[in-house]
Amino acid sequence: MLRFWLPVVCALAVVPNISNAAENDAAYRLSPGDKLAVSVWGEDKLKQDVIVLPNGSITFPLAGQVDVAGLDTTAVEEKIAAKLVKYIPDPQVSVVVTGTEGNLVYVQGKVLKPGSVHLTGRTSVLQVLSMAGGLDKFAAKNDIKVVRLNGSKQQILPVDYSELMSGSDMTTNYILEAGDTLVVP
């Protein structure tokens, strides 16, 4: 009977790794402006609400400055714990996102409502254009671009609006990332 159950246990041990990989891909990545509640189990003095600074970091007691932009909460917990281990044996750090104010994209140019758009999930170019009220009648529909900061360089992603509207080619309906700017000349 033990031989019968062993393959089942092994199969179950593999499944969480696959789902964890999918969960990590979908995990929320922190951006400047996001709000976090950081605490260490059993250490009441090490509980703090912090905001991710414009440089992508937070400051936490004993850990100092910790770069967090682009990371998920699990990675931030591990980074802080690694810095605290000199002071606290086996620190159990918890990081909870309490506000996603840094999860913005910007729309400028010839749309009805230019400005910032708060992303609440995976959001595409067409969805953001819709949230901005759509294009105005003078918009250069086929000159729309997404400007994305990629490290220290800016990347220009051209949008083929006519193809998107016809539904014949959706490859330029990019999923926008925090900090992207959608330019509609």
Residue frames as a rotation matrix with the C-alpha (Angstrom) as fourth column:
MET 1
0.565 0.825 0.000 0.00
0.825 -0.565 0.000 0.00
0.000 0.000 -1.000 0.00
LEU 2
0.320 -0.539 -0.779 2.88
0.216 -0.760 0.613 2.37
-0.923 -0.364 -0.127 0.66
ARG 3
-0.716 -0.594 0.368 4.07
0.456 0.001 0.890 1.91
-0.529 0.805 0.270 -2.93
PHE 4
-0.043 0.796 0.604 0.61
0.979 -0.088 0.185 2.96
0.200 0.599 -0.775 -4.14
TRP 5
0.804 0.435 -0.406 0.63
0.546 -0.809 0.216 6.23
-0.234 -0.395 -0.888 -2.20
LEU 6
-0.038 -0.926 -0.375 4.23
0.511 -0.340 0.789 7.23
-0.859 -0.162 0.486 -2.91
PRO 7
-0.639 -0.201 0.743 3.64
0.765 -0.267 0.586 8.19
0.081 0.942 0.324 -6.57
VAL 8
0.423 0.854 0.303 0.63
0.755 -0.517 0.403 10.26
0.501 0.058 -0.863 -5.53
VAL 9
0.671 -0.246 -0.700 2.68
0.479 -0.577 0.662 12.14
-0.566 -0.779 -0.269 -2.94
CYS 10
-0.443 -0.893 0.074 5.44
0.595 -0.232 0.770 12.75
-0.670 0.385 0.634 -5.47
ALA 11
-0.344 0.396 0.851 2.95
0.838 -0.280 0.469 14.01
0.424 0.875 -0.235 -8.04
LEU 12
0.748 0.653 -0.120 1.44
0.627 -0.635 0.453 16.38
0.219 -0.414 -0.884 -5.51
ALA 13
0.284 -0.725 -0.628 4.88
0.530 -0.427 0.732 17.69
-0.799 -0.541 0.263 -4.60
VAL 14
-0.661 -0.551 0.509 5.48
0.711 -0.244 0.660 18.70
-0.239 0.798 0.553 -8.22
VAL 15
0.100 0.823 0.560 2.15
0.904 -0.310 0.295 20.47
0.416 0.476 -0.774 -8.79
PRO 16
0.743 0.206 -0.637 2.71
0.518 -0.779 0.353 23.31
-0.423 -0.592 -0.686 -6.27
ASN 17
-0.302 -0.915 -0.267 6.00
0.417 -0.379 0.826 24.21
-0.857 0.139 0.496 -7.97
ILE 18
-0.612 0.156 0.775 4.20
0.766 -0.123 0.630 24.66
0.194 0.980 -0.044 -11.28
SER 19
0.475 0.863 0.172 1.43
0.770 -0.502 0.395 26.75
0.427 -0.055 -0.903 -9.73
ASN 20
0.445 -0.388 -0.807 3.94
0.542 -0.601 0.588 28.77
-0.713 -0.699 -0.057 -7.69
ALA 21
-0.680 -0.698 0.225 5.74
0.584 -0.330 0.742 29.69
-0.443 0.636 0.632 -10.90
ALA 22
-0.274 0.668 0.692 2.45
0.746 -0.306 0.591 30.86
0.607 0.678 -0.415 -12.40
GLU 23
0.697 0.532 -0.481 1.59
0.717 -0.493 0.493 32.77
0.025 -0.688 -0.725 -9.23
ASN 24
-0.019 -0.790 -0.613 4.99
0.576 -0.510 0.640 34.49
-0.817 -0.341 0.465 -9.20
ASP 25
-0.736 -0.209 0.644 4.51
0.672 -0.334 0.661 35.59
0.077 0.919 0.387 -12.82
ALA 26
0.060 0.875 0.481 1.16
0.573 -0.424 0.701 37.15
0.817 0.233 -0.527 -11.87
ALA 27
0.090 -0.060 -0.994 2.42
0.975 -0.197 0.100 38.63
-0.202 -0.979 0.040 -8.59
TYR 28
0.942 0.281 0.186 2.08
0.304 -0.946 -0.111 42.38
0.145 0.161 -0.976 -8.17
ARG 29
-0.065 -0.995 0.078 5.37
0.933 -0.089 -0.349 44.19
0.354 0.050 0.934 -8.77
LEU 30
0.354 0.185 -0.917 6.04
0.736 -0.660 0.151 47.22
-0.577 -0.728 -0.370 -6.59
SER 31
0.103 -0.248 0.963 6.38
0.756 -0.609 -0.238 50.71
0.646 0.753 0.125 -8.04
PRO 32
-0.914 -0.395 -0.088 7.40
0.370 -0.728 -0.577 54.07
0.164 -0.560 0.812 -6.55
GLY 33
-0.580 0.725 0.371 4.42
-0.681 -0.681 0.268 55.51
0.447 -0.098 0.889 -4.66
ASP 34
0.127 0.621 -0.774 3.06
0.046 0.776 0.630 52.15
0.991 -0.116 0.070 -3.48
LYS 35
0.057 -0.014 0.998 2.26
-0.944 -0.327 0.049 51.83
0.326 -0.945 -0.032 0.23
LEU 36
-0.069 -0.188 -0.980 3.42
0.018 0.982 -0.189 48.85
0.997 -0.031 -0.064 2.30
ALA 37
0.682 0.146 0.717 2.90
-0.720 -0.038 0.693 47.55
0.129 -0.989 0.079 5.83
VAL 38
0.050 -0.770 -0.636 6.12
-0.197 0.617 -0.762 45.83
0.979 0.163 -0.121 6.96
SER 39
0.578 0.126 0.806 6.39
-0.812 -0.018 0.584 43.87
0.088 -0.992 0.092 10.20
VAL 40
-0.457 -0.715 -0.529 8.57
-0.462 0.699 -0.546 41.27
0.760 -0.005 -0.650 11.86
TRP 41
0.498 0.719 -0.485 6.85
-0.003 0.561 0.828 38.52
0.867 -0.411 0.281 13.82
GLY 42
0.525 -0.210 -0.825 7.48
0.822 0.376 0.428 38.81
0.220 -0.903 0.370 17.57
GLU 43
-0.616 -0.750 -0.240 9.10
0.777 -0.629 -0.027 42.25
-0.131 -0.203 0.970 17.23
ASP 44
0.386 0.910 -0.154 6.44
0.877 -0.414 -0.245 44.87
-0.286 -0.041 -0.957 17.97
LYS 45
0.242 -0.361 -0.901 8.90
0.023 -0.926 0.377 47.73
-0.970 -0.112 -0.216 17.49
LEU 46
-0.828 -0.549 -0.110 9.60
-0.131 -0.002 0.991 46.54
-0.545 0.836 -0.071 13.95
LYS 47
-0.079 0.854 0.514 6.24
0.934 0.244 -0.262 47.35
-0.350 0.460 -0.816 12.45
GLN 48
-0.495 -0.208 -0.844 6.02
0.027 -0.974 0.225 50.22
-0.868 0.089 0.488 10.03
ASP 49
0.656 0.630 0.416 3.96
0.555 -0.030 -0.831 51.64
-0.511 0.776 -0.369 7.18
VAL 50
-0.362 -0.855 -0.372 6.25
0.162 -0.450 0.878 52.78
-0.918 0.257 0.302 4.36
ILE 51
0.823 0.500 -0.269 5.94
-0.152 -0.263 -0.953 54.30
-0.547 0.825 -0.140 0.90
VAL 52
0.256 -0.732 0.632 8.16
0.893 0.430 0.135 53.20
-0.370 0.529 0.763 -1.97
LEU 53
0.125 -0.323 -0.938 10.29
0.053 -0.942 0.332 56.25
-0.991 -0.091 -0.101 -2.71
PRO 54
0.788 0.201 -0.581 10.82
-0.502 -0.335 -0.797 57.69
-0.355 0.920 -0.163 -6.21
ASN 55
-0.153 -0.919 -0.364 14.19
-0.987 0.162 0.005 55.91
0.054 0.360 -0.931 -6.37
GLY 56
0.245 0.375 -0.894 12.40
-0.472 0.852 0.228 52.56
0.847 0.366 0.385 -5.83
SER 57
-0.620 -0.552 -0.558 13.52
0.229 0.553 -0.801 51.97
0.750 -0.624 -0.217 -2.26
ILE 58
0.724 0.675 0.141 12.08
0.017 -0.222 0.975 51.88
0.690 -0.703 -0.172 1.25
THR 59
-0.476 -0.806 0.351 13.79
-0.452 -0.118 -0.884 52.45
0.754 -0.580 -0.308 4.58
PHE 60
0.664 0.654 -0.363 13.16
-0.064 0.533 0.843 50.02
0.745 -0.537 0.396 7.42
PRO 61
0.579 -0.443 0.684 14.63
-0.815 -0.294 0.500 49.99
-0.021 -0.847 -0.531 10.96
LEU 62
0.273 -0.664 0.696 17.81
-0.320 0.620 0.717 47.90
-0.907 -0.419 -0.044 11.27
ALA 63
0.359 -0.097 0.928 17.66
0.746 0.627 -0.223 47.00
-0.561 0.773 0.298 7.57
GLY 64
-0.505 -0.521 -0.688 18.28
0.061 -0.817 0.574 50.51
-0.861 0.248 0.444 6.27
GLN 65
-0.038 0.449 -0.893 17.57
-0.879 -0.440 -0.184 51.25
-0.475 0.777 0.412 2.63
VAL 66
-0.419 0.026 0.907 16.11
0.223 0.972 0.075 48.33
-0.880 0.234 -0.413 0.65
ASP 67
-0.733 0.145 -0.664 15.56
-0.659 -0.389 0.643 48.49
-0.165 0.910 0.381 -3.12
VAL 68
-0.492 0.648 0.581 12.07
0.092 0.702 -0.706 47.11
-0.866 -0.294 -0.405 -3.80
ALA 69
0.138 0.596 -0.791 10.80
-0.772 -0.435 -0.463 48.53
-0.620 0.675 0.400 -7.12
GLY 70
-0.036 -0.059 -0.998 9.98
-0.898 0.440 0.007 45.75
0.438 0.896 -0.069 -9.58
LEU 71
-0.929 -0.309 -0.202 9.90
-0.182 0.859 -0.479 43.09
0.321 -0.408 -0.854 -6.85
ASP 72
0.155 0.962 -0.225 6.92
-0.019 0.230 0.973 41.21
0.988 -0.147 0.054 -5.43
THR 73
0.561 0.137 0.816 6.22
-0.737 -0.367 0.568 41.12
0.377 -0.920 -0.105 -1.69
THR 74
0.973 -0.232 -0.017 7.86
0.220 0.892 0.396 37.70
-0.076 -0.389 0.918 -1.21
ALA 75
0.272 -0.923 0.272 11.15
0.717 0.006 -0.697 38.98
0.642 0.384 0.663 -2.64
VAL 76
0.093 -0.187 0.978 10.96
-0.384 -0.913 -0.138 42.08
0.919 -0.362 -0.157 -0.42
GLU 77
0.893 0.255 0.371 10.33
-0.439 0.313 0.842 39.92
0.099 -0.915 0.391 2.66
GLU 78
0.758 -0.650 -0.055 13.43
0.649 0.760 -0.042 37.87
0.069 -0.004 0.998 1.81
LYS 79
0.080 -0.753 0.653 15.58
0.407 -0.573 -0.711 40.97
0.910 0.322 0.261 1.23
ILE 80
0.320 0.101 0.942 14.58
-0.662 -0.687 0.299 42.55
0.678 -0.719 -0.153 4.53
ALA 81
0.989 0.062 0.136 15.01
-0.140 0.704 0.696 39.27
-0.052 -0.708 0.705 6.42
ALA 82
0.512 -0.859 0.023 18.53
0.731 0.421 -0.537 38.89
0.451 0.292 0.843 4.97
LYS 83
-0.128 -0.552 0.824 19.44
-0.024 -0.829 -0.559 42.33
0.992 -0.091 0.092 6.34
LEU 84
0.435 0.407 0.803 17.85
-0.762 -0.308 0.569 41.70
0.479 -0.860 0.176 9.74
VAL 85
0.784 -0.074 -0.616 19.49
0.193 0.973 0.129 38.31
0.590 -0.220 0.777 10.37
LYS 86
-0.321 -0.943 0.086 22.52
0.251 -0.173 -0.952 40.09
0.913 -0.284 0.292 11.95
TYR 87
-0.675 0.111 0.729 20.22
-0.611 -0.639 -0.468 41.44
0.414 -0.761 0.499 14.68
ILE 88
0.126 0.824 0.552 17.39
-0.908 0.321 -0.270 38.90
-0.400 -0.467 0.789 14.92
PRO 89
-0.845 -0.415 0.338 17.83
-0.270 0.876 0.401 35.14
-0.462 0.248 -0.851 14.56
ASP 90
-0.779 0.503 0.374 15.54
0.627 0.623 0.468 33.77
0.002 0.599 -0.801 11.83
PRO 91
-0.714 0.530 -0.457 13.42
-0.270 -0.811 -0.519 36.92
-0.646 -0.247 0.722 11.31
GLN 92
-0.421 0.696 0.582 9.93
0.868 0.495 0.036 36.28
-0.263 0.521 -0.812 9.94
VAL 93
-0.844 0.019 -0.536 9.15
-0.105 -0.986 0.131 39.35
-0.526 0.167 0.834 7.84
SER 94
-0.061 0.879 0.474 5.71
0.887 0.265 -0.378 40.17
-0.457 0.398 -0.795 6.48
VAL 95
-0.898 -0.140 -0.417 5.12
-0.065 -0.896 0.440 42.71
-0.435 0.422 0.795 3.69
VAL 96
-0.107 0.939 0.325 1.58
0.854 0.254 -0.454 43.65
-0.509 0.229 -0.829 2.73
VAL 97
-0.855 -0.071 0.514 0.65
0.395 -0.732 0.555 46.06
0.337 0.677 0.654 -0.06
THR 98
-0.337 0.747 -0.573 -1.79
0.707 -0.201 -0.678 48.58
-0.621 -0.634 -0.461 1.42
GLY 99
0.542 0.523 -0.658 -1.95
-0.068 -0.753 -0.654 50.98
-0.838 0.400 -0.372 -1.51
THR 100
0.032 -0.492 0.870 -1.10
0.871 0.440 0.217 50.81
-0.490 0.751 0.443 -5.20
GLU 101
0.717 0.294 -0.632 -0.83
0.109 -0.943 -0.315 54.54
-0.688 0.157 -0.708 -5.83
GLY 102
-0.197 -0.894 -0.402 2.38
-0.482 -0.268 0.834 53.96
-0.853 0.358 -0.379 -7.81
ASN 103
-0.493 0.063 0.868 0.62
0.556 0.790 0.259 51.77
-0.669 0.610 -0.425 -10.36
LEU 104
0.420 0.610 -0.672 -0.03
-0.052 -0.723 -0.688 54.55
-0.906 0.324 -0.272 -12.86
VAL 105
-0.346 -0.454 0.821 0.30
0.907 0.062 0.416 55.03
-0.240 0.889 0.390 -16.60
TYR 106
-0.284 0.152 -0.947 0.05
0.018 -0.986 -0.164 58.38
-0.959 -0.064 0.278 -18.31
VAL 107
0.055 0.375 0.926 -1.92
0.975 0.180 -0.131 59.35
-0.215 0.910 -0.355 -21.42
GLN 108
-0.180 -0.143 -0.973 -1.04
0.103 -0.987 0.126 62.53
-0.978 -0.077 0.193 -23.23
GLY 109
-0.980 -0.195 0.028 -1.97
0.065 -0.187 0.980 64.17
-0.186 0.963 0.196 -26.47
LYS 110
-0.635 0.739 -0.228 -5.17
-0.730 -0.477 0.490 64.07
0.253 0.477 0.842 -28.42
VAL 111
-0.626 0.568 -0.534 -7.47
0.610 0.784 0.117 62.05
0.485 -0.253 -0.837 -26.19
LEU 112
0.219 0.826 0.519 -10.59
0.210 -0.560 0.802 63.39
0.953 -0.066 -0.296 -24.51
LYS 113
0.957 0.087 0.276 -9.25
-0.246 -0.257 0.934 62.99
0.153 -0.962 -0.225 -20.94
PRO 114
0.187 -0.953 -0.239 -5.43
0.018 0.247 -0.969 63.16
0.982 0.177 0.063 -20.86
GLY 115
0.298 -0.175 0.939 -3.69
-0.914 -0.337 0.227 62.49
0.277 -0.925 -0.260 -17.55
SER 116
-0.779 -0.605 0.168 -2.85
-0.624 0.716 -0.314 59.57
0.069 -0.349 -0.934 -15.32
VAL 117
0.361 0.822 -0.440 -4.72
-0.663 0.558 0.499 56.27
0.656 0.111 0.746 -15.25
HIS 118
-0.202 -0.357 0.912 -4.56
-0.919 0.391 -0.050 53.99
-0.338 -0.848 -0.407 -12.22
LEU 119
-0.316 0.017 -0.949 -4.01
-0.562 0.802 0.202 50.37
0.764 0.597 -0.244 -13.24
THR 120
0.127 0.429 0.894 -6.06
-0.966 0.258 0.014 47.88
-0.225 -0.865 0.448 -11.26
GLY 121
0.474 -0.042 0.880 -4.94
0.057 0.998 0.017 44.78
-0.879 0.042 0.475 -13.14
ARG 122
-0.551 -0.624 0.555 -3.52
0.584 0.187 0.790 43.74
-0.596 0.759 0.261 -16.49
THR 123
0.483 0.703 -0.523 -4.48
0.167 -0.660 -0.732 46.68
-0.860 0.266 -0.436 -18.72
SER 124
-0.070 -0.460 0.885 -3.90
0.942 0.261 0.210 47.02
-0.328 0.849 0.415 -22.45
VAL 125
-0.946 -0.320 -0.047 -3.40
0.267 -0.856 0.443 50.02
-0.182 0.407 0.895 -24.73
LEU 126
-0.538 0.804 0.253 -7.02
0.200 -0.170 0.965 49.88
0.819 0.570 -0.070 -25.95
GLN 127
0.228 0.628 -0.744 -8.33
0.900 0.156 0.407 49.72
0.372 -0.763 -0.529 -22.39
VAL 128
-0.354 -0.421 -0.835 -6.31
0.730 -0.682 0.034 52.77
-0.584 -0.597 0.550 -21.33
LEU 129
-0.973 0.066 0.221 -7.42
0.116 -0.689 0.715 54.69
0.200 0.722 0.663 -24.43
SER 130
-0.114 0.989 -0.090 -11.00
0.509 0.136 0.850 53.87
0.853 0.051 -0.519 -23.45
MET 131
0.198 0.133 -0.971 -10.39
0.974 -0.141 0.179 55.09
-0.113 -0.981 -0.157 -19.88
ALA 132
-0.698 -0.510 -0.503 -9.00
0.428 -0.860 0.278 58.31
-0.574 -0.022 0.818 -21.36
GLY 133
0.048 0.859 -0.510 -12.29
-0.137 -0.500 -0.855 58.87
-0.989 0.111 0.093 -23.19
GLY 134
0.516 0.089 0.852 -11.03
0.735 0.465 -0.494 57.74
-0.440 0.881 0.174 -26.58
LEU 135
-0.586 -0.770 0.253 -9.25
0.770 -0.433 0.468 59.66
-0.251 0.470 0.847 -29.31
ASP 136
0.052 0.589 -0.807 -10.33
-0.027 -0.807 -0.590 63.13
-0.998 0.053 -0.026 -30.30
LYS 137
0.830 0.452 0.328 -11.15
0.263 0.201 -0.944 63.79
-0.492 0.869 0.048 -33.96
PHE 138
0.781 -0.579 -0.235 -7.72
-0.594 -0.574 -0.563 65.29
0.191 0.579 -0.792 -34.72
ALA 139
0.400 -0.642 0.654 -5.65
-0.447 0.486 0.751 62.40
-0.800 -0.593 -0.093 -33.34
ALA 140
-0.016 -0.516 -0.857 -2.99
-0.961 0.244 -0.128 60.86
0.275 0.821 -0.500 -35.61
LYS 141
0.751 0.556 0.354 -4.34
-0.650 0.718 0.251 57.33
-0.115 -0.419 0.901 -35.10
ASN 142
0.914 -0.382 -0.139 -1.39
0.307 0.872 -0.381 55.48
0.266 0.305 0.914 -36.57
ASP 143
0.021 -0.929 0.369 1.33
-0.088 -0.369 -0.925 57.47
0.996 -0.013 -0.090 -34.82
ILE 144
0.791 0.307 0.529 0.38
-0.544 -0.044 0.838 56.39
0.280 -0.951 0.132 -31.28
LYS 145
-0.093 -0.894 -0.439 3.32
-0.155 0.449 -0.880 55.22
0.984 -0.014 -0.180 -29.18
VAL 146
0.960 0.147 -0.237 4.01
0.202 0.216 0.955 53.72
0.192 -0.965 0.178 -25.79
VAL 147
0.132 -0.932 0.337 7.08
-0.474 -0.358 -0.805 55.23
0.871 -0.053 -0.489 -24.11
ARG 148
0.949 0.153 -0.274 8.52
0.113 0.648 0.753 52.77
0.293 -0.746 0.598 -21.59
LEU 149
0.303 -0.872 0.385 11.49
-0.940 -0.340 -0.029 53.23
0.156 -0.353 -0.922 -19.30
ASN 150
0.921 -0.111 -0.372 13.59
0.089 0.993 -0.076 50.08
0.378 0.037 0.925 -19.62
GLY 151
0.149 -0.866 -0.477 16.38
0.988 0.120 0.093 50.37
-0.023 -0.485 0.874 -17.05
SER 152
-0.198 -0.281 -0.939 17.98
0.345 -0.917 0.202 53.73
-0.918 -0.284 0.278 -17.79
LYS 153
-0.987 -0.155 -0.028 16.87
0.017 -0.281 0.959 53.79
-0.157 0.947 0.281 -21.44
GLN 154
-0.134 0.973 -0.187 13.56
-0.560 -0.230 -0.796 54.75
-0.817 -0.002 0.576 -22.98
GLN 155
-0.849 -0.012 0.529 11.93
0.351 0.734 0.582 52.31
-0.395 0.679 -0.618 -25.34
ILE 156
-0.443 0.718 -0.537 9.38
-0.797 -0.590 -0.130 53.38
-0.410 0.371 0.833 -27.97
LEU 157
-0.721 0.329 0.610 6.66
0.385 0.922 -0.043 50.83
-0.577 0.204 -0.791 -28.80
PRO 158
-0.854 0.426 -0.299 4.61
-0.515 -0.608 0.604 51.82
0.075 0.670 0.739 -31.88
VAL 159
-0.448 0.809 0.381 0.87
0.111 0.473 -0.874 51.15
-0.887 -0.349 -0.301 -31.75
ASP 160
-0.978 0.208 0.005 -1.02
-0.003 -0.039 0.999 50.27
0.208 0.977 0.039 -34.95
TYR 161
-0.652 0.757 0.040 -4.43
-0.375 -0.277 -0.885 51.62
-0.659 -0.592 0.464 -33.98
SER 162
-0.069 0.649 -0.758 -6.12
-0.997 -0.014 0.078 50.75
0.040 0.761 0.648 -37.32
GLU 163
-0.473 -0.186 -0.861 -5.06
-0.302 0.953 -0.040 47.10
0.828 0.241 -0.507 -36.99
LEU 164
-0.992 0.110 -0.059 -6.26
0.089 0.298 -0.950 47.03
-0.087 -0.948 -0.305 -33.38
MET 165
-0.435 0.884 -0.169 -9.65
-0.644 -0.437 -0.628 48.48
-0.629 -0.165 0.760 -34.24
SER 166
0.040 0.432 -0.901 -10.15
-0.925 0.357 0.130 46.10
0.378 0.828 0.414 -37.15
GLY 167
0.570 0.132 0.811 -9.08
-0.624 0.711 0.323 43.18
-0.534 -0.691 0.487 -34.97
SER 168
0.909 -0.198 -0.367 -6.79
-0.200 0.566 -0.800 41.88
0.366 0.801 0.474 -37.71
ASP 169
0.023 -0.938 -0.345 -3.54
0.450 0.317 -0.835 42.22
0.893 -0.136 0.430 -35.71
MET 170
0.898 0.417 0.140 -3.56
0.035 -0.384 0.923 42.65
0.439 -0.824 -0.360 -31.95
THR 171
0.294 -0.865 -0.407 0.21
0.862 0.423 -0.278 42.44
0.413 -0.269 0.870 -31.43
THR 172
-0.618 -0.563 0.549 0.53
0.302 -0.814 -0.496 46.16
0.726 -0.140 0.673 -30.63
ASN 173
0.485 0.775 0.406 -2.19
-0.275 -0.305 0.912 46.06
0.830 -0.554 0.066 -27.97
TYR 174
-0.456 -0.851 -0.259 0.57
0.035 0.274 -0.961 45.98
0.889 -0.447 -0.095 -25.35
ILE 175
0.594 0.445 -0.670 -0.08
0.703 0.119 0.702 45.27
0.392 -0.888 -0.242 -21.70
LEU 176
0.357 -0.430 0.829 0.98
-0.193 -0.903 -0.385 48.51
0.914 -0.023 -0.406 -20.05
GLU 177
0.008 -0.484 -0.875 3.33
0.881 0.417 -0.223 48.68
0.473 -0.769 0.430 -17.08
ALA 178
0.735 0.213 -0.644 3.49
0.581 -0.687 0.436 51.20
-0.349 -0.695 -0.628 -14.26
GLY 179
-0.014 -0.738 -0.674 5.25
0.132 -0.670 0.731 54.33
-0.991 -0.079 0.107 -15.47
ASP 180
-0.481 -0.105 0.870 4.41
0.850 0.188 0.493 53.87
-0.216 0.976 -0.001 -19.17
THR 181
-0.343 0.409 -0.846 3.30
-0.229 -0.909 -0.348 56.91
-0.911 0.074 0.405 -21.16
LEU 182
-0.089 0.443 0.892 0.84
0.891 0.435 -0.127 56.51
-0.444 0.784 -0.434 -24.01
VAL 183
-0.583 -0.218 -0.782 1.40
-0.063 -0.948 0.311 59.33
-0.810 0.231 0.539 -26.53
VAL 184
0.118 0.699 0.705 -1.40
0.892 0.237 -0.384 60.20
-0.436 0.674 -0.596 -28.97
PRO 185
-0.795 -0.498 -0.346 -0.17
0.318 -0.828 0.461 62.93
-0.517 0.257 0.817 -31.37
